[in-house]
């Protein structure tokens, strides 16, 4: 797999990966770091806490562990906010150490530089079992697919699969339905994707759907709330 991946630098200075087989990047060219913060931290975790200030712990399901950026930022967020997080992520194609050891996310913000070692710890953590990563962050990452994984009730979904044009099977209504069925009342489904078909499908699956301002370089993104 690693011979099909190339580390690239996006416009905000953070790394992403280019999958030569799919001819697709793991993040936006306009900034991997800023995209993840915008889509998953700001419109995911921060929004959930504003509406559920007393509920703990927070359960998160991520589709696509990938570079570990979303998981790492969530760990930082959990520690800074002192909110316990149970993080469940899937990834059928884990990155090899020669790739993830070069990623520069820990150098992007001096205020969180001291969390840098956790990025490699997340990658090196055992697959397919729960691991305590820090005081406020427990993680279970599974080397499996969305079709095969057993899901748990969740509060926030990070839907970070490759784009529908590259991985259409990940955006089929039946697949989305498996995820939406597990979202707790008041829970959030957030994604960078902004296609009309996705929004129609999420509405038919019972979510209240919002079109929100997208991250740098993207006009819109999508968020759904479980009624």
C-alpha positions in Angstrom: 0.0 0.0 0.0 2.8 2.5 0.9 4.2 2.4 -2.7 0.8 3.8 -3.8 0.9 6.7 -1.3 2.8 9.9 -1.6 3.2 12.5 1.1 2.1 16.0 -0.1 2.1 19.4 1.6 -1.2 21.2 1.5 -1.7 25.0 1.4 -1.7 25.5 5.2 1.6 23.7 5.5 0.2 20.4 6.8 0.8 17.1 5.2 -1.7 14.9 3.5 -1.4 11.8 1.3 -2.0 11.3 -2.4 -3.3 7.8 -3.3 -1.9 7.2 -6.8 -4.3 4.3 -7.4 -7.5 6.3 -6.7 -5.9 9.6 -7.9 -7.2 11.2 -4.8 -5.9 13.0 -1.7 -6.8 12.1 1.9 -7.6 15.8 2.6 -8.2 19.0 0.9 -5.3 20.5 -1.1 -6.3 23.8 0.6 -5.2 22.6 4.0 -5.5 19.3 5.8 -5.1 20.7 9.3 -7.6 23.5 8.8 -10.1 21.2 7.1 -10.2 18.7 9.9 -10.5 21.4 12.6 -13.4 23.1 10.6 -15.4 20.0 9.7 -14.9 17.8 12.6 -13.8 19.9 15.6 -15.8 23.1 15.1 -19.0 21.7 13.4 -18.7 18.4 15.1 -17.4 18.3 18.7 -17.8 22.0 19.6 -21.4 22.0 18.3 -22.3 18.9 20.2 -21.0 20.2 23.5 -22.9 23.4 23.1 -26.1 21.4 22.9 -25.1 18.7 25.4 -23.1 20.5 28.1 -23.6 17.9 30.8 -23.5 14.6 28.9 -20.4 12.5 29.4 -18.6 10.6 28.0 -18.7 11.6 24.4 -18.9 8.6 21.9 -17.4 9.2 18.5 -17.4 7.0 15.4 -15.0 7.8 12.6 -15.2 6.3 9.1 -11.6 6.4 7.9 -8.8 6.5 10.5 -6.3 7.3 7.6 -3.5 9.6 8.7 -4.8 9.8 12.3 -5.3 13.5 12.1 -9.0 13.5 13.2 -8.2 11.1 16.1 -5.2 13.2 17.2 -7.1 16.5 17.1 -9.9 14.8 19.1 -7.5 13.6 21.7 -6.1 17.2 22.0 -9.7 18.5 22.2 -10.7 16.0 24.9 -7.6 16.8 27.1 -8.1 20.5 26.7 -11.8 20.4 27.5 -11.5 17.6 30.1 -14.3 15.7 28.4 -13.9 11.9 28.3 -14.1 10.6 24.8 -14.7 7.0 23.6 -13.3 7.0 20.0 -14.2 4.2 17.6 -12.5 4.3 14.2 -12.2 1.9 11.2 -9.5 1.6 8.6 -9.2 -1.3 6.1 -5.8 -0.1 4.9 -3.6 1.1 7.9 -0.6 3.3 7.1 2.9 1.8 7.4 5.3 3.4 9.8 7.5 4.8 7.1 4.5 7.0 6.1 2.9 8.0 9.4 6.2 8.7 11.1 6.8 11.6 8.7 3.4 13.4 9.1 3.9 16.9 10.5 0.6 17.6 12.3 2.3 18.0 15.7 4.3 20.9 14.3 1.3 22.9 13.1 0.5 24.8 16.3 2.9 25.7 19.0 0.1 25.7 21.6 -0.5 22.0 21.2 3.1 21.0 20.3 3.4 19.0 23.5 0.7 16.6 22.2 2.9 15.7 19.2 4.1 12.3 20.5 0.5 11.1 20.7 0.1 11.0 16.9 2.5 8.1 16.5 1.1 6.4 19.7 -2.3 6.4 18.0 -0.9 4.7 14.9 1.1 2.2 17.0 -1.8 1.3 19.2 -3.1 -2.2 18.9 -5.8 -2.8 16.4 -9.2 -4.3 17.1 -9.2 -3.7 20.9 -9.8 -0.9 23.3 -6.7 1.2 24.3 -6.5 3.9 26.9 -4.5 6.6 25.2 -4.7 9.4 27.8 -6.7 10.5 30.8 -9.6 11.7 28.6 -9.2 9.6 25.4 -10.0 5.9 25.0 -9.8 4.5 21.5 -10.7 1.4 19.6 -9.5 1.3 16.0 -10.5 -1.7 13.8 -8.8 -3.0 10.7 -12.1 -3.6 8.9 -14.7 -2.2 6.6 -17.9 -0.3 7.2 -19.8 -3.3 5.9 -18.2 -5.7 8.4 -17.8 -3.6 11.5 -20.2 -3.9 14.5 -21.3 -0.4 15.5 -22.1 1.0 18.9 -24.5 3.8 19.9 -22.7 7.1 19.1 -23.0 10.8 19.7 -20.9 12.2 16.8 -20.0 10.6 13.5 -17.0 11.8 11.5 -17.7 10.6 8.0 -14.4 11.0 6.3 -14.4 8.4 3.5 -12.9 9.2 0.1 -15.2 11.4 -2.2 -18.3 9.8 -3.7 -16.7 10.0 -7.2 -13.8 7.8 -5.9 -15.5 5.5 -3.4 -19.2 5.5 -4.4 -19.9 2.3 -2.4 -19.2 4.3 0.8 -21.9 6.8 0.1 -24.8 4.5 -0.8 -28.0 5.1 1.2 -27.9 1.6 2.7 -24.4 2.1 4.0 -25.2 5.5 5.4 -28.3 4.0 7.0 -26.2 1.6 9.0 -24.3 4.5 10.5 -27.3 6.8 11.0 -29.2 4.0 12.9 -26.6 4.1 15.6 -26.6 7.8 16.2 -28.1 8.8 19.6 -31.0 11.3 19.7 -29.4 14.7 19.4 -26.3 13.3 17.8 -24.4 14.7 14.9 -23.3 13.4 11.5 -20.6 15.6 10.0 -18.7 15.4 6.7 -16.8 17.5 4.2 -19.1 16.2 1.4 -21.8 18.5 0.1 -23.5 16.6 -2.7 -27.2 17.0 -3.1 -27.7 13.2 -3.1 -26.0 12.8 0.3 -28.3 15.5 1.8 -31.4 13.9 0.3 -30.3 10.5 1.6 -29.6 11.8 5.1 -33.0 13.5 5.3 -34.7 10.2 4.2 -32.7 8.5 6.9 -34.3 10.7 9.6 -31.6 13.4 10.0 -32.2 17.2 10.0 -29.7 18.3 7.4 -27.8 21.6 7.3 -25.6 23.1 4.6 -22.8 24.9 6.4 -19.8 27.0 5.2 -17.1 24.7 4.1 -13.4 24.7 5.0 -10.9 26.8 3.0 -11.3 26.2 -0.7 -14.7 24.6 -0.3 -18.0 26.5 -0.5 -20.1 24.1 1.6 -20.1 21.0 3.9 -22.9 18.9 5.4 -24.0 18.3 8.9 -27.0 16.2 10.1 -28.7 16.1 13.5 -30.6 13.1 14.8 -34.1 14.2 15.8 
